[in-house]
């Protein structure tokens, strides 16, 4: 396996993201419309259909009851935010291992982390600048949520988050160069193993 340890908190290797061990949290970038219809999101939908239902319900909750992110105190390195950020955009959703998913596949218990970095997808995907702003907001939100989770006690059938793994999120169908997202991961101090398919 080829590794890159240029950034101390980020390890990059080739392999299969879904081969992660029990208790791993798998991170990917999502739209806010409730669709995992292409790219690696489609693979997530096929492997974790119950987690997809949680994600989709989360999106529909905000669709039916619009709320906006308070960006007045947001510390964004890419400049001030002068637009309205409608949730779940700029936030993170942590989905615990879903019994239907791991029992159906007789697989490992994986957490799924959705970073809402683009409002939509396809022709309506957000611009790279907006995606990077949203990524920074979502990674900051993720950090806060992970800190809360670390203080929680888990029951005998539950497993906590033991490590973070991700694809090169934003760099696929959202079209943002990976180096920009990696810089944000490094800046916010997330310890992540980034797994890319062989030859990517």
ChimeraX commands (.cxc) that place a marker at each C-alpha (Angstrom):
marker #1 position 0.00,0.00,0.00 radius 0.5
marker #1 position 1.24,3.44,-0.93 radius 0.5
marker #1 position 1.14,5.96,1.90 radius 0.5
marker #1 position 1.59,9.71,2.08 radius 0.5
marker #1 position 2.40,11.12,5.50 radius 0.5
marker #1 position 3.23,14.67,4.41 radius 0.5
marker #1 position 0.48,15.87,6.76 radius 0.5
marker #1 position 0.87,14.29,10.19 radius 0.5
marker #1 position -2.87,13.98,10.84 radius 0.5
marker #1 position -3.73,12.63,7.37 radius 0.5
marker #1 position -2.63,9.27,6.02 radius 0.5
marker #1 position -3.40,8.43,2.39 radius 0.5
marker #1 position -3.41,4.91,1.02 radius 0.5
marker #1 position -4.80,2.84,-1.81 radius 0.5
marker #1 position -7.49,0.28,-1.10 radius 0.5
marker #1 position -11.21,-0.18,-0.55 radius 0.5
marker #1 position -12.81,2.37,1.78 radius 0.5
marker #1 position -15.53,-0.13,2.68 radius 0.5
marker #1 position -12.99,-2.65,4.01 radius 0.5
marker #1 position -12.58,-0.42,7.07 radius 0.5
marker #1 position -12.51,-2.14,10.49 radius 0.5
marker #1 position -15.33,-2.36,13.00 radius 0.5
marker #1 position -16.05,1.04,14.55 radius 0.5
marker #1 position -14.66,3.07,11.66 radius 0.5
marker #1 position -16.57,6.16,10.58 radius 0.5
marker #1 position -16.66,6.61,6.80 radius 0.5
marker #1 position -16.75,10.22,5.62 radius 0.5
marker #1 position -18.11,11.43,2.30 radius 0.5
marker #1 position -19.49,14.66,0.84 radius 0.5
marker #1 position -23.22,14.92,0.22 radius 0.5
marker #1 position -25.77,17.17,-1.41 radius 0.5
marker #1 position -28.66,18.58,0.62 radius 0.5
marker #1 position -31.46,17.16,-1.53 radius 0.5
marker #1 position -31.52,13.60,-0.20 radius 0.5
marker #1 position -29.86,11.93,-3.19 radius 0.5
marker #1 position -27.01,9.42,-3.24 radius 0.5
marker #1 position -27.44,8.79,-6.94 radius 0.5
marker #1 position -23.94,8.81,-8.42 radius 0.5
marker #1 position -20.24,8.38,-7.76 radius 0.5
marker #1 position -19.18,6.97,-4.41 radius 0.5
marker #1 position -22.49,8.11,-2.87 radius 0.5
marker #1 position -24.24,5.45,-4.94 radius 0.5
marker #1 position -21.88,2.83,-3.50 radius 0.5
marker #1 position -22.76,4.08,0.00 radius 0.5
marker #1 position -26.45,3.78,-0.83 radius 0.5
marker #1 position -26.07,0.17,-2.01 radius 0.5
marker #1 position -23.96,-0.90,0.98 radius 0.5
marker #1 position -25.79,1.08,3.67 radius 0.5
marker #1 position -29.47,1.46,2.61 radius 0.5
marker #1 position -30.66,2.01,6.19 radius 0.5
marker #1 position -28.08,4.79,6.68 radius 0.5
marker #1 position -29.29,6.28,3.39 radius 0.5
marker #1 position -32.82,6.44,4.80 radius 0.5
marker #1 position -31.53,8.37,7.84 radius 0.5
marker #1 position -29.66,10.79,5.54 radius 0.5
marker #1 position -32.67,11.26,3.27 radius 0.5
marker #1 position -35.02,11.88,6.21 radius 0.5
marker #1 position -32.56,14.45,7.60 radius 0.5
marker #1 position -32.57,16.31,4.28 radius 0.5
marker #1 position -36.37,16.23,4.03 radius 0.5
marker #1 position -36.73,17.61,7.57 radius 0.5
marker #1 position -34.86,20.75,6.52 radius 0.5
marker #1 position -36.69,20.87,3.19 radius 0.5
marker #1 position -40.04,20.98,5.01 radius 0.5
marker #1 position -38.83,23.27,7.82 radius 0.5
marker #1 position -36.13,25.58,6.41 radius 0.5
marker #1 position -33.47,26.77,8.84 radius 0.5
marker #1 position -30.34,28.79,8.24 radius 0.5
marker #1 position -26.86,28.51,9.66 radius 0.5
marker #1 position -25.64,31.41,11.80 radius 0.5
marker #1 position -22.42,32.34,10.02 radius 0.5
marker #1 position -21.73,35.54,11.98 radius 0.5
marker #1 position -19.26,33.69,14.21 radius 0.5
marker #1 position -17.95,31.32,11.55 radius 0.5
marker #1 position -14.17,31.30,11.34 radius 0.5
marker #1 position -13.65,30.76,7.63 radius 0.5
marker #1 position -10.18,31.00,6.17 radius 0.5
marker #1 position -11.59,31.47,2.66 radius 0.5
marker #1 position -13.10,34.87,3.42 radius 0.5
marker #1 position -16.38,36.10,4.97 radius 0.5
marker #1 position -19.62,34.38,4.03 radius 0.5
marker #1 position -21.97,36.84,2.38 radius 0.5
marker #1 position -24.70,34.37,1.41 radius 0.5
marker #1 position -27.46,32.63,3.30 radius 0.5
marker #1 position -26.45,29.08,4.23 radius 0.5
marker #1 position -29.57,26.94,4.38 radius 0.5
marker #1 position -29.22,23.83,6.51 radius 0.5
marker #1 position -28.14,21.11,6.25 radius 0.5
marker #1 position -25.58,22.87,4.00 radius 0.5
marker #1 position -22.33,23.52,5.89 radius 0.5
marker #1 position -23.07,20.91,8.56 radius 0.5
marker #1 position -22.24,17.28,9.35 radius 0.5
marker #1 position -24.55,14.35,9.99 radius 0.5
marker #1 position -23.14,11.40,11.97 radius 0.5
marker #1 position -25.15,8.22,11.41 radius 0.5
marker #1 position -24.52,5.38,13.88 radius 0.5
marker #1 position -24.17,1.81,12.56 radius 0.5
marker #1 position -27.62,0.68,11.44 radius 0.5
marker #1 position -28.61,-2.85,12.45 radius 0.5
marker #1 position -30.31,-3.53,9.09 radius 0.5
marker #1 position -27.08,-2.66,7.29 radius 0.5
marker #1 position -24.57,-4.73,9.23 radius 0.5
marker #1 position -26.89,-7.71,9.77 radius 0.5
marker #1 position -27.96,-7.82,6.12 radius 0.5
marker #1 position -24.36,-7.88,4.92 radius 0.5
marker #1 position -23.03,-9.77,7.96 radius 0.5
marker #1 position -20.55,-6.93,7.92 radius 0.5
marker #1 position -18.73,-4.64,10.25 radius 0.5
marker #1 position -20.42,-1.86,12.20 radius 0.5
marker #1 position -19.56,1.31,10.32 radius 0.5
marker #1 position -20.59,4.82,11.21 radius 0.5
marker #1 position -21.41,7.04,8.23 radius 0.5
marker #1 position -20.51,10.74,8.26 radius 0.5
marker #1 position -22.20,13.01,5.73 radius 0.5
marker #1 position -20.59,16.39,5.10 radius 0.5
marker #1 position -23.08,18.67,3.38 radius 0.5
marker #1 position -20.75,20.53,1.05 radius 0.5
marker #1 position -22.99,21.24,-1.98 radius 0.5
marker #1 position -26.62,22.37,-2.01 radius 0.5
marker #1 position -27.42,20.27,-5.09 radius 0.5
marker #1 position -25.75,18.01,-7.65 radius 0.5
marker #1 position -25.32,17.56,-11.39 radius 0.5
marker #1 position -25.75,20.78,-13.34 radius 0.5
marker #1 position -26.80,22.55,-10.14 radius 0.5
marker #1 position -23.75,21.59,-8.07 radius 0.5
marker #1 position -22.39,24.47,-5.97 radius 0.5
marker #1 position -19.29,26.35,-7.13 radius 0.5
marker #1 position -15.87,25.17,-5.88 radius 0.5
marker #1 position -15.55,28.25,-3.62 radius 0.5
marker #1 position -18.94,27.57,-2.00 radius 0.5
marker #1 position -18.14,23.86,-1.63 radius 0.5
marker #1 position -14.89,24.70,0.17 radius 0.5
marker #1 position -16.64,27.20,2.46 radius 0.5
marker #1 position -19.26,24.57,3.26 radius 0.5
marker #1 position -16.54,21.97,3.80 radius 0.5
marker #1 position -14.79,24.14,6.37 radius 0.5
marker #1 position -18.09,24.79,8.18 radius 0.5
marker #1 position -19.02,21.09,8.09 radius 0.5
marker #1 position -15.62,19.92,9.34 radius 0.5
marker #1 position -15.84,22.38,12.25 radius 0.5
marker #1 position -19.33,21.07,13.04 radius 0.5
marker #1 position -18.03,17.50,12.83 radius 0.5
marker #1 position -15.27,18.30,15.31 radius 0.5
marker #1 position -17.81,19.58,17.85 radius 0.5
marker #1 position -20.07,16.55,17.38 radius 0.5
marker #1 position -17.16,14.10,17.72 radius 0.5
marker #1 position -16.08,15.75,20.97 radius 0.5
marker #1 position -19.60,15.23,22.35 radius 0.5
marker #1 position -19.69,11.61,21.17 radius 0.5
marker #1 position -16.38,10.81,22.86 radius 0.5
marker #1 position -17.96,11.55,26.24 radius 0.5
marker #1 position -20.89,9.19,25.62 radius 0.5
marker #1 position -21.08,5.72,27.12 radius 0.5
marker #1 position -22.03,2.94,24.71 radius 0.5
marker #1 position -24.02,-0.18,25.53 radius 0.5
marker #1 position -22.73,-3.74,25.05 radius 0.5
marker #1 position -24.24,-4.02,21.54 radius 0.5
marker #1 position -22.94,-0.61,20.46 radius 0.5
marker #1 position -19.56,0.44,19.16 radius 0.5
marker #1 position -18.11,3.94,19.35 radius 0.5
marker #1 position -16.15,5.69,16.62 radius 0.5
marker #1 position -12.67,4.18,16.75 radius 0.5
marker #1 position -11.19,5.90,13.69 radius 0.5
marker #1 position -12.05,8.20,10.79 radius 0.5
marker #1 position -11.73,7.08,7.18 radius 0.5
marker #1 position -12.72,8.96,4.06 radius 0.5
marker #1 position -12.64,8.96,0.31 radius 0.5
marker #1 position -11.10,11.97,-1.44 radius 0.5
marker #1 position -14.40,13.73,-0.89 radius 0.5
marker #1 position -15.42,16.69,-3.05 radius 0.5
marker #1 position -13.00,15.58,-5.79 radius 0.5
marker #1 position -15.40,13.30,-7.68 radius 0.5
marker #1 position -18.71,14.57,-9.03 radius 0.5
marker #1 position -18.39,17.85,-7.08 radius 0.5
marker #1 position -15.25,18.64,-9.12 radius 0.5
marker #1 position -13.02,20.23,-6.46 radius 0.5
marker #1 position -9.30,19.46,-6.53 radius 0.5
marker #1 position -8.46,17.14,-3.63 radius 0.5
marker #1 position -5.52,19.25,-2.42 radius 0.5
marker #1 position -7.89,22.04,-1.34 radius 0.5
marker #1 position -10.08,19.74,0.75 radius 0.5
marker #1 position -7.00,18.03,2.21 radius 0.5
marker #1 position -5.69,21.43,3.35 radius 0.5
marker #1 position -8.94,22.01,5.28 radius 0.5
marker #1 position -8.75,18.56,6.90 radius 0.5
marker #1 position -5.20,19.33,7.97 radius 0.5
marker #1 position -6.08,22.82,9.23 radius 0.5
marker #1 position -8.93,21.54,11.40 radius 0.5
marker #1 position -6.77,18.76,12.83 radius 0.5
marker #1 position -8.94,15.78,11.93 radius 0.5
marker #1 position -6.97,12.52,12.07 radius 0.5
marker #1 position -8.18,10.73,8.96 radius 0.5
marker #1 position -7.08,7.78,6.84 radius 0.5
marker #1 position -7.95,8.71,3.27 radius 0.5
marker #1 position -8.55,5.67,1.07 radius 0.5
marker #1 position -8.56,5.92,-2.71 radius 0.5
marker #1 position -9.11,3.18,-5.30 radius 0.5
marker #1 position -5.92,1.70,-6.81 radius 0.5
marker #1 position -4.68,3.83,-9.68 radius 0.5
marker #1 position -6.69,6.96,-8.75 radius 0.5
marker link #1:1,2 radius 0.2
marker link #1:2,3 radius 0.2
marker link #1:3,4 radius 0.2
marker link #1:4,5 radius 0.2
marker link #1:5,6 radius 0.2
marker link #1:6,7 radius 0.2
marker link #1:7,8 radius 0.2
marker link #1:8,9 radius 0.2
marker link #1:9,10 radius 0.2
marker link #1:10,11 radius 0.2
marker link #1:11,12 radius 0.2
marker link #1:12,13 radius 0.2
marker link #1:13,14 radius 0.2
marker link #1:14,15 radius 0.2
marker link #1:15,16 radius 0.2
marker link #1:16,17 radius 0.2
marker link #1:17,18 radius 0.2
marker link #1:18,19 radius 0.2
marker link #1:19,20 radius 0.2
marker link #1:20,21 radius 0.2
marker link #1:21,22 radius 0.2
marker link #1:22,23 radius 0.2
marker link #1:23,24 radius 0.2
marker link #1:24,25 radius 0.2
marker link #1:25,26 radius 0.2
marker link #1:26,27 radius 0.2
marker link #1:27,28 radius 0.2
marker link #1:28,29 radius 0.2
marker link #1:29,30 radius 0.2
marker link #1:30,31 radius 0.2
marker link #1:31,32 radius 0.2
marker link #1:32,33 radius 0.2
marker link #1:33,34 radius 0.2
marker link #1:34,35 radius 0.2
marker link #1:35,36 radius 0.2
marker link #1:36,37 radius 0.2
marker link #1:37,38 radius 0.2
marker link #1:38,39 radius 0.2
marker link #1:39,40 radius 0.2
marker link #1:40,41 radius 0.2
marker link #1:41,42 radius 0.2
marker link #1:42,43 radius 0.2
marker link #1:43,44 radius 0.2
marker link #1:44,45 radius 0.2
marker link #1:45,46 radius 0.2
marker link #1:46,47 radius 0.2
marker link #1:47,48 radius 0.2
marker link #1:48,49 radius 0.2
marker link #1:49,50 radius 0.2
marker link #1:50,51 radius 0.2
marker link #1:51,52 radius 0.2
marker link #1:52,53 radius 0.2
marker link #1:53,54 radius 0.2
marker link #1:54,55 radius 0.2
marker link #1:55,56 radius 0.2
marker link #1:56,57 radius 0.2
marker link #1:57,58 radius 0.2
marker link #1:58,59 radius 0.2
marker link #1:59,60 radius 0.2
marker link #1:60,61 radius 0.2
marker link #1:61,62 radius 0.2
marker link #1:62,63 radius 0.2
marker link #1:63,64 radius 0.2
marker link #1:64,65 radius 0.2
marker link #1:65,66 radius 0.2
marker link #1:66,67 radius 0.2
marker link #1:67,68 radius 0.2
marker link #1:68,69 radius 0.2
marker link #1:69,70 radius 0.2
marker link #1:70,71 radius 0.2
marker link #1:71,72 radius 0.2
marker link #1:72,73 radius 0.2
marker link #1:73,74 radius 0.2
marker link #1:74,75 radius 0.2
marker link #1:75,76 radius 0.2
marker link #1:76,77 radius 0.2
marker link #1:77,78 radius 0.2
marker link #1:78,79 radius 0.2
marker link #1:79,80 radius 0.2
marker link #1:80,81 radius 0.2
marker link #1:81,82 radius 0.2
marker link #1:82,83 radius 0.2
marker link #1:83,84 radius 0.2
marker link #1:84,85 radius 0.2
marker link #1:85,86 radius 0.2
marker link #1:86,87 radius 0.2
marker link #1:87,88 radius 0.2
marker link #1:88,89 radius 0.2
marker link #1:89,90 radius 0.2
marker link #1:90,91 radius 0.2
marker link #1:91,92 radius 0.2
marker link #1:92,93 radius 0.2
marker link #1:93,94 radius 0.2
marker link #1:94,95 radius 0.2
marker link #1:95,96 radius 0.2
marker link #1:96,97 radius 0.2
marker link #1:97,98 radius 0.2
marker link #1:98,99 radius 0.2
marker link #1:99,100 radius 0.2
marker link #1:100,101 radius 0.2
marker link #1:101,102 radius 0.2
marker link #1:102,103 radius 0.2
marker link #1:103,104 radius 0.2
marker link #1:104,105 radius 0.2
marker link #1:105,106 radius 0.2
marker link #1:106,107 radius 0.2
marker link #1:107,108 radius 0.2
marker link #1:108,109 radius 0.2
marker link #1:109,110 radius 0.2
marker link #1:110,111 radius 0.2
marker link #1:111,112 radius 0.2
marker link #1:112,113 radius 0.2
marker link #1:113,114 radius 0.2
marker link #1:114,115 radius 0.2
marker link #1:115,116 radius 0.2
marker link #1:116,117 radius 0.2
marker link #1:117,118 radius 0.2
marker link #1:118,119 radius 0.2
marker link #1:119,120 radius 0.2
marker link #1:120,121 radius 0.2
marker link #1:121,122 radius 0.2
marker link #1:122,123 radius 0.2
marker link #1:123,124 radius 0.2
marker link #1:124,125 radius 0.2
marker link #1:125,126 radius 0.2
marker link #1:126,127 radius 0.2
marker link #1:127,128 radius 0.2
marker link #1:128,129 radius 0.2
marker link #1:129,130 radius 0.2
marker link #1:130,131 radius 0.2
marker link #1:131,132 radius 0.2
marker link #1:132,133 radius 0.2
marker link #1:133,134 radius 0.2
marker link #1:134,135 radius 0.2
marker link #1:135,136 radius 0.2
marker link #1:136,137 radius 0.2
marker link #1:137,138 radius 0.2
marker link #1:138,139 radius 0.2
marker link #1:139,140 radius 0.2
marker link #1:140,141 radius 0.2
marker link #1:141,142 radius 0.2
marker link #1:142,143 radius 0.2
marker link #1:143,144 radius 0.2
marker link #1:144,145 radius 0.2
marker link #1:145,146 radius 0.2
marker link #1:146,147 radius 0.2
marker link #1:147,148 radius 0.2
marker link #1:148,149 radius 0.2
marker link #1:149,150 radius 0.2
marker link #1:150,151 radius 0.2
marker link #1:151,152 radius 0.2
marker link #1:152,153 radius 0.2
marker link #1:153,154 radius 0.2
marker link #1:154,155 radius 0.2
marker link #1:155,156 radius 0.2
marker link #1:156,157 radius 0.2
marker link #1:157,158 radius 0.2
marker link #1:158,159 radius 0.2
marker link #1:159,160 radius 0.2
marker link #1:160,161 radius 0.2
marker link #1:161,162 radius 0.2
marker link #1:162,163 radius 0.2
marker link #1:163,164 radius 0.2
marker link #1:164,165 radius 0.2
marker link #1:165,166 radius 0.2
marker link #1:166,167 radius 0.2
marker link #1:167,168 radius 0.2
marker link #1:168,169 radius 0.2
marker link #1:169,170 radius 0.2
marker link #1:170,171 radius 0.2
marker link #1:171,172 radius 0.2
marker link #1:172,173 radius 0.2
marker link #1:173,174 radius 0.2
marker link #1:174,175 radius 0.2
marker link #1:175,176 radius 0.2
marker link #1:176,177 radius 0.2
marker link #1:177,178 radius 0.2
marker link #1:178,179 radius 0.2
marker link #1:179,180 radius 0.2
marker link #1:180,181 radius 0.2
marker link #1:181,182 radius 0.2
marker link #1:182,183 radius 0.2
marker link #1:183,184 radius 0.2
marker link #1:184,185 radius 0.2
marker link #1:185,186 radius 0.2
marker link #1:186,187 radius 0.2
marker link #1:187,188 radius 0.2
marker link #1:188,189 radius 0.2
marker link #1:189,190 radius 0.2
marker link #1:190,191 radius 0.2
marker link #1:191,192 radius 0.2
marker link #1:192,193 radius 0.2
marker link #1:193,194 radius 0.2
marker link #1:194,195 radius 0.2
marker link #1:195,196 radius 0.2
marker link #1:196,197 radius 0.2
marker link #1:197,198 radius 0.2
marker link #1:198,199 radius 0.2
marker link #1:199,200 radius 0.2
view
